[in-house]
């Protein structure tokens, strides 16, 4: 059957219309595809179905962006929390490259938190103990080593596995803990040594009295020596108890006052009894019309000041001079000082004099009856009362030990 001219025309028009719509749809789709390549831009304004598709895709992408931003914020908050930890945290991938490191860990390992990201950690931290520990893969116990690149501190490092071959490195500065542990070991060793010595002497004397026939004179001499060793242990135990008490007690209140004059008189009586006339002793206080009072624990002040006086007498040769003085300063504070003309102390020893059991000359300290705890007690008593201990000395010319007492603990009593 033949096609008429009107029919042919209609068919061509319809075909042209379909092709036009197809081209138009293609242009709309191309515009949508162009936008999808850069979805951060606003979507194109398209009519009809393509406009609806663009709107729905844009809404899905914005929801995804909000979710990613929220997750990113939570991650940053989580990492900030880890970064605030006093311990270091470092994250490694399966190839031991750094994916994240906290500021504390960066300080521990001497790393840069930004520059050293994605670097292999064993290329940056070359401490043999750390490298061996990381590569051995046995992380049941932490490893301890000195901080890298000449650091003076001690690190404890623990590694934990997570995810697919990932590792979490935890670091902790244990310098103070190790120092405290060393001090505890030294303290126990020193106490054991100090007690063992008189016990050994006592044991020897007991065996002597049990195995040898002694005259009455010899027996009395042995008993006297045994009593001296027993007294030495008693003094040591008393000093240890005093030190433990003042170290574990809060700062004394300022509502208990004692007479400075009475305290100085007791110190003078004890000092003269210890010296037995072998030294020139001078006790002086700055002139005042009214009595001076100190606030604090009387037994502690007496122990601290008494230790300084007895040390000066013990370490000053016969005929030497010991001067004990009190000065009330213009700001209301006070200074108690003990100056002697004794053997003096070399400068390198002065910073360590207040350490427990530290002795410049161990044998001489024992000969003079010292326990090695006196100046440690003095330091803690003064610090507990808010004061300060100052030491100056010159070898062969004597020493001066001064206690400063804060103004809040010194008052001049009214006579009215």
PyMOL commands that set and color helices and strands:
alter all, ss='L'
color gray80, all
select helices_A, chain A and resi 5-37+48-83+103-109+121-124+128-136+175-211+216-247+260-275+298-314+347-350+362-367+374-384+407-409
alter helices_A, ss='H'
color red, helices_A
select strands_A, chain A and resi 88-92+98-101+143-146+154-162+166-173+257-259+280-285+292-295+321-328+334-340+388-394+398-405+410-412
alter strands_A, ss='S'
color yellow, strands_A
deselect
rebuild
show_as cartoon
